[in-house]
């Protein structure tokens, strides 16, 4: 299932996309024409996306610097005072799992300043619970 089949206005930004096309996607997002941008690694550094208030990080990095760069795309002051929300997805019991030492304790540092932190396991029904949690945080 894709984001567009869920009724979301979404585009992808990736390294094979021409620079002008990337700028156009980011402009459309900034103006509210798009609700979602999917960006595999392209937004890790050097791109400002202050309009974003939710980042879903899939395939979390083991590198502290890379995680800071990824989260920094969303950690910008919003004109309307919205707060940033993050979802870090990982496969349990793999090298991406914080319980296995992933993220070099980075998640511990950001959760210390978070308003609320929840973990959702792989049990049936947790996806809907996680989505509701993120919606509630979004106001």
Sine and cosine of phi, psi and omega as CSV:
sin_phi,cos_phi,sin_psi,cos_psi,sin_omega,cos_omega
0.00,0.00,0.68,-0.73,0.01,-1.00
-0.97,-0.26,0.26,-0.97,0.01,-1.00
-0.89,0.45,-0.60,0.80,-0.01,-1.00
-0.93,0.38,-0.53,0.85,0.04,-1.00
-0.94,0.33,-0.30,0.95,0.09,-1.00
-1.00,0.06,0.06,1.00,0.03,-1.00
1.00,0.02,0.19,0.98,0.01,-1.00
-1.00,-0.05,0.62,-0.78,0.10,-1.00
-0.99,0.12,0.97,-0.25,-0.15,-0.99
-0.73,-0.68,0.52,-0.85,0.10,-1.00
-0.65,-0.76,0.28,-0.96,0.02,-1.00
-0.92,-0.39,0.60,-0.80,0.11,-0.99
-0.86,-0.51,0.84,-0.54,-0.05,-1.00
-0.55,-0.83,0.15,-0.99,-0.12,-0.99
-0.92,0.39,-0.38,0.92,0.02,-1.00
-1.00,0.09,-0.13,0.99,0.02,-1.00
-0.99,0.15,0.71,-0.70,0.01,-1.00
-0.87,0.50,0.51,-0.86,-0.03,-1.00
-0.81,0.59,-0.70,0.71,0.00,-1.00
-0.88,0.47,-0.63,0.78,0.01,-1.00
-0.93,0.37,-0.62,0.79,0.08,-1.00
-0.87,0.49,-0.73,0.68,0.01,-1.00
-0.86,0.52,-0.64,0.77,0.00,-1.00
-0.90,0.43,-0.67,0.74,0.04,-1.00
-0.89,0.46,-0.71,0.71,0.01,-1.00
-0.90,0.43,-0.61,0.79,0.05,-1.00
-0.90,0.44,-0.72,0.70,0.01,-1.00
-0.88,0.47,-0.61,0.79,0.05,-1.00
-0.91,0.41,-0.71,0.70,-0.01,-1.00
-0.87,0.48,-0.57,0.82,-0.02,-1.00
-1.00,0.05,-0.05,1.00,0.05,-1.00
1.00,0.02,0.06,1.00,0.05,-1.00
-0.93,0.36,-0.48,0.88,0.05,-1.00
-0.91,-0.42,0.59,-0.81,0.06,-1.00
-0.99,-0.10,-0.44,0.90,-0.15,-0.99
-0.67,-0.75,0.66,-0.75,0.20,-0.98
-0.85,-0.52,0.80,-0.61,0.13,-0.99
-0.99,-0.15,0.79,-0.61,-0.11,-0.99
-0.60,-0.80,1.00,-0.10,0.07,-1.00
-0.97,0.24,0.98,-0.19,0.09,-1.00
0.94,0.34,-0.34,0.94,-0.05,-1.00
-0.89,0.45,-0.51,0.86,-0.02,-1.00
-1.00,-0.07,0.20,0.98,0.01,-1.00
-0.87,0.50,-0.66,0.75,-0.06,-1.00
-0.62,-0.79,0.54,-0.84,0.22,-0.98
0.98,0.20,0.08,1.00,0.02,-1.00
-0.86,-0.50,0.77,-0.63,-0.01,-1.00
-0.99,-0.16,0.83,-0.56,0.00,-1.00
-0.77,-0.64,0.90,0.43,-0.12,-0.99
-0.91,0.41,-0.34,0.94,-0.01,-1.00
-0.95,0.32,-0.38,0.93,-0.05,-1.00
-0.94,0.34,0.69,-0.72,0.07,-1.00
-0.83,-0.55,-0.06,1.00,0.05,-1.00
-0.69,-0.73,0.81,-0.58,0.10,-0.99
-0.89,-0.45,0.78,-0.62,0.11,-0.99
-0.94,-0.35,0.93,-0.36,-0.05,-1.00
-0.99,-0.16,0.90,-0.44,0.00,-1.00
-0.93,-0.37,0.75,-0.66,-0.05,-1.00
0.97,0.23,0.83,0.56,-0.04,-1.00
-0.82,0.57,0.58,-0.81,0.00,-1.00
-0.99,0.12,0.51,-0.86,0.13,-0.99
-0.99,0.15,-0.16,0.99,-0.03,-1.00
-1.00,0.01,0.82,-0.57,0.04,-1.00
-0.85,0.52,-0.71,0.71,-0.02,-1.00
-0.87,0.50,-0.71,0.71,-0.02,-1.00
-0.91,0.41,-0.63,0.77,0.04,-1.00
-0.91,0.42,-0.64,0.77,0.04,-1.00
-0.89,0.46,-0.69,0.72,0.02,-1.00
-0.88,0.48,-0.70,0.71,-0.01,-1.00
-0.89,0.46,-0.73,0.68,-0.03,-1.00
-0.94,0.33,-0.47,0.88,0.02,-1.00
-0.89,0.45,-0.36,0.93,0.05,-1.00
-0.89,0.46,-0.47,0.88,-0.08,-1.00
-0.96,-0.27,-0.40,0.92,-0.03,-1.00
-0.99,0.16,0.94,0.35,0.06,-1.00
-0.77,-0.64,0.52,-0.86,0.07,-1.00
-0.89,0.46,0.68,-0.73,0.03,-1.00
-0.98,-0.21,0.66,-0.75,-0.01,-1.00
-0.84,0.54,-0.54,0.84,-0.03,-1.00
-0.99,-0.15,0.23,0.97,0.10,-1.00
0.93,0.37,0.33,0.94,0.11,-0.99
-0.89,0.46,0.43,-0.90,0.03,-1.00
-0.97,-0.23,0.45,-0.89,0.04,-1.00
-0.97,0.24,0.59,-0.80,0.08,-1.00
-0.79,-0.61,0.60,-0.80,-0.02,-1.00
-0.75,-0.66,0.61,-0.79,0.18,-0.98
-0.78,-0.62,0.85,-0.52,0.04,-1.00
-0.95,-0.32,0.92,-0.40,-0.02,-1.00
-0.99,-0.11,0.66,-0.75,0.05,-1.00
-0.45,-0.89,0.35,-0.94,0.04,-1.00
-1.00,-0.01,0.81,-0.58,-0.02,-1.00
-0.86,0.52,0.60,-0.80,0.06,-1.00
0.91,0.41,0.42,0.91,0.10,-0.99
-0.91,-0.42,-0.01,-1.00,0.00,-1.00
-0.93,0.37,-0.23,0.97,0.05,-1.00
-1.00,0.08,-0.20,0.98,-0.05,-1.00
-0.97,0.25,0.83,-0.56,0.04,-1.00
-0.83,0.56,-0.50,0.86,0.04,-1.00
-0.92,0.40,-0.31,0.95,0.03,-1.00
-0.99,-0.16,0.15,0.99,0.05,-1.00
0.99,-0.11,0.18,0.98,-0.01,-1.00
-0.94,0.33,0.32,-0.95,0.03,-1.00
0.91,0.42,0.30,0.95,0.11,-0.99
0.68,0.73,0.73,0.69,-0.02,-1.00
0.90,0.44,0.17,0.99,0.00,-1.00
-0.86,0.52,-0.69,0.72,-0.02,-1.00
-0.88,0.47,-0.58,0.81,0.05,-1.00
-0.87,0.49,-0.65,0.76,-0.01,-1.00
-0.91,0.41,-0.68,0.73,-0.03,-1.00
-0.97,0.23,-0.48,0.88,0.01,-1.00
-0.96,0.29,-0.35,0.94,0.06,-1.00
-0.90,0.43,-0.49,0.87,-0.03,-1.00
-0.97,-0.26,0.04,1.00,-0.03,-1.00
-0.97,0.25,0.53,-0.85,0.10,-1.00
-0.93,0.36,-0.60,0.80,-0.04,-1.00
-0.40,-0.92,0.63,-0.78,0.01,-1.00
-0.74,-0.67,0.73,-0.68,0.06,-1.00
-0.70,-0.71,0.55,-0.84,0.12,-0.99
-0.92,-0.40,0.63,-0.77,0.02,-1.00
-0.82,-0.58,0.85,-0.52,0.00,-1.00
-0.98,0.18,-0.21,-0.98,-0.06,-1.00
-1.00,-0.06,0.12,0.99,-0.03,-1.00
-0.90,0.44,0.43,-0.90,0.02,-1.00
-0.84,0.54,0.68,-0.73,0.05,-1.00
1.00,-0.01,-0.15,0.99,-0.06,-1.00
-0.97,0.26,-0.40,0.91,0.03,-1.00
-0.87,0.49,-0.77,0.64,0.00,-1.00
-0.88,0.47,-0.61,0.79,0.03,-1.00
-0.90,0.43,-0.66,0.75,0.02,-1.00
-0.91,0.41,-0.67,0.74,0.02,-1.00
-0.89,0.46,-0.69,0.72,0.02,-1.00
-0.89,0.45,-0.64,0.77,0.05,-1.00
-0.86,0.52,-0.75,0.66,-0.01,-1.00
-0.91,0.41,-0.61,0.80,0.05,-1.00
-0.90,0.44,-0.68,0.73,-0.01,-1.00
-0.89,0.46,-0.66,0.75,0.02,-1.00
-0.92,0.40,-0.46,0.89,-0.04,-1.00
-0.97,0.23,-0.11,0.99,0.04,-1.00
0.99,0.11,0.00,0.00,0.00,0.00
